[in-house]
Amino acid sequence: MSIEVKNISKRFGNFVALDDVSLEIPTGELVALLGPSGCGKTTLLRIIAGMESASAGTVMFHGEEATNVPTRERQVGFVFQHYALFRHMSVFENVAFGLRVKPRGERPSEKQIRERVMHLLSLVQLEWLADRYPSQLSGGQRQRIALARALAVEPKVLLLDEPFGALDTQVRKELRRWLRHLHDEMHIASVFVTHDQEEALEVADRVVVMNKGHIEQIGSPDEVYSAPATPFVYRFLGNVNVFRSRVHGTWAEIDRAPEPGSKDEALAFVRPHDIDIQREASADALAARIVHIQAIGPQVRVEVEHQGEIFEVDLTRERHEQLALAEGETVWLRPRALRVFQGEQLVDAQTFDLGAGI
Amino acid sequence: MTNSRKHRVLPGFGLSLGFALVYLSLLVLLPLAGLVAHGVHMSFADFWATATTPRTLASYRVTFGCALLAALVNAFFGLIVAWVLVRYDFPGKRFIDALVDLPFALPTAVAGITLTTLYANTGWVGSLLVPLGIQIAFKPAGIVVALIFIGIPFVVRTVQPVIEDIEQEIEEAAATLGATRWQTFRRVLFPALAPALLTGFTLAFSRAIGEYGSVIFIAGNMPMVSEITPLMIISKLEQYDTQGAIVLALVMLVISFVLLLAINLLQWYAANRHTQRHSERKPA
């Protein structure tokens, strides 16, 4: 079942939550809606589920218009951040709920319900909790039950709203892997909302980066990380250093700040791990003074000061040992890969001139 | 027993438990004990005869019947009022919300006189109903109306916070699973509300059993028809028949106690149903 969202807009009073958003999700794909809070990602998910109505635009399920279909007829599985389990029902009854409320003609027999529920519980590896109540479960267990409940009605679309947001890191990691696995088995279109970039990059087939009610970029996790389409995506996905620069035809001159407001003003974005540190001056390097060195897990973060601004460089441990850097010394920064934006526009500048290379 | 050794956040558990028990004993148990101790200076046969004259039997029926009916009506409409007050926004909501408490504060006699004036054959409401053959004032129906009036805040105020507690996501979850509105209410919302609703019902019911002030004005107080037991107790006292009054008081006490105990047990069962296996250890 594919999902197609066309020109969706949503206003809450004067606030524009979604501004002309279009998106297509084919069957079998696991898509992450990624963005800061208030970017409209949850609103979009709720509109797909039919819990919120769009101010304009259409939602199509498998080519059929579903904009005005009520939630309960949409056959979507929905998983909430805070589980939304039925507190007064046992785990078994929670999962069985969707089957029990089916119209009499379609309702499976008690035996079939039992089989289906136990199958789902074994799928989420919690059969042994069938008789418990939600209050007796841990957060991770609750979320797995919520997922089993959503899957019980064989939804054509699975929607997850910050499903792991309330869980701690370890559990979150485990559930991520497990969601990926489950999705691959079900062969449905799944959409999950998250503000955690690591989660989106790790789990999704495609990442939709949203900001202020519109889509900034749609692409594979690798695309959005290594080739961000806008400065926002650059900043939101991972750390990035921003150098003021100016554009000269096909030349981008880093570190040559133009007069403010002039036409050739631009910004150059470089990831911390895309910068190398060297001891000798060269034409393609910038002088900088080391302010702070800190080892973080597998890499070493070097904070450097260049013209009054702080930049971050991530070195591998080997490289760091090789260089034997000390705080306070002056070194040269050489970016390996960078992208230049003029305003929101990516500039196709082939050659870079670092200007200050004395 | 291990429970008492558990670390508690608030200190003075023993002290506060002792205080609570003494306080309750002084305020509730002592007067009731006095009633029992003072009461029975007659043989059981006399007691039974006094307690079961046709007129008193009728008054029990009126008292408990009307109270039950009023509490049921209150449970139903009180739930709707509470729901509307929590879930909907409308102009004047705060005003309506404040209005709910009014029956708590109003002297019951004022309520009784006002209701009587309204429902009497010449009153605003009564004059509309009488042509339809419905007479409220000076009938048991009038008693029910008065008891509904004084009981409604109990239901609304106990149910309201529980409705506020139910996340809207619960309803949305039920909807995504294909439940109709009615199924969502019956299977998801109502079970969550039921314990609080039962509490509200119990409070309204017990308040209605003991109500005197508002009822005597509207009831007409016809023996065998619309005379409540509290009124019979008062009239016996006025005739210096203390013994008779105590007999009736004791009967009311026993019936009320049995009824409330039954409801409380039901409530306890409802509240504990979902956590029966709570003592079981959660496997790591």
Boltz contact constraints between the chains, C-beta under 6 A:
constraints:
  - contact:
      token1: [A, 51]
      token2: [B, 172]
      max_distance: 6.0
  - contact:
      token1: [A, 71]
      token2: [B, 175]
      max_distance: 6.0
  - contact:
      token1: [A, 71]
      token2: [B, 176]
      max_distance: 6.0
  - contact:
      token1: [A, 72]
      token2: [B, 175]
      max_distance: 6.0
  - contact:
      token1: [A, 72]
      token2: [B, 178]
      max_distance: 6.0
  - contact:
      token1: [A, 76]
      token2: [B, 176]
      max_distance: 6.0
  - contact:
      token1: [A, 78]
      token2: [B, 176]
      max_distance: 6.0
  - contact:
      token1: [A, 80]
      token2: [B, 169]
      max_distance: 6.0
  - contact:
      token1: [A, 84]
      token2: [B, 169]
      max_distance: 6.0
  - contact:
      token1: [A, 84]
      token2: [B, 170]
      max_distance: 6.0
  - contact:
      token1: [A, 84]
      token2: [B, 173]
      max_distance: 6.0
  - contact:
      token1: [A, 86]
      token2: [B, 188]
      max_distance: 6.0
  - contact:
      token1: [A, 88]
      token2: [B, 191]
      max_distance: 6.0
  - contact:
      token1: [A, 88]
      token2: [B, 192]
      max_distance: 6.0
  - contact:
      token1: [A, 88]
      token2: [B, 274]
      max_distance: 6.0
  - contact:
      token1: [A, 97]
      token2: [B, 177]
      max_distance: 6.0
  - contact:
      token1: [A, 98]
      token2: [B, 177]
      max_distance: 6.0
  - contact:
      token1: [A, 98]
      token2: [B, 178]
      max_distance: 6.0
  - contact:
      token1: [A, 101]
      token2: [B, 178]
      max_distance: 6.0
  - contact:
      token1: [A, 101]
      token2: [B, 179]
      max_distance: 6.0
  - contact:
      token1: [A, 101]
      token2: [B, 183]
      max_distance: 6.0
  - contact:
      token1: [A, 133]
      token2: [B, 274]
      max_distance: 6.0
  - contact:
      token1: [A, 153]
      token2: [B, 177]
      max_distance: 6.0
  - contact:
      token1: [A, 153]
      token2: [B, 178]
      max_distance: 6.0
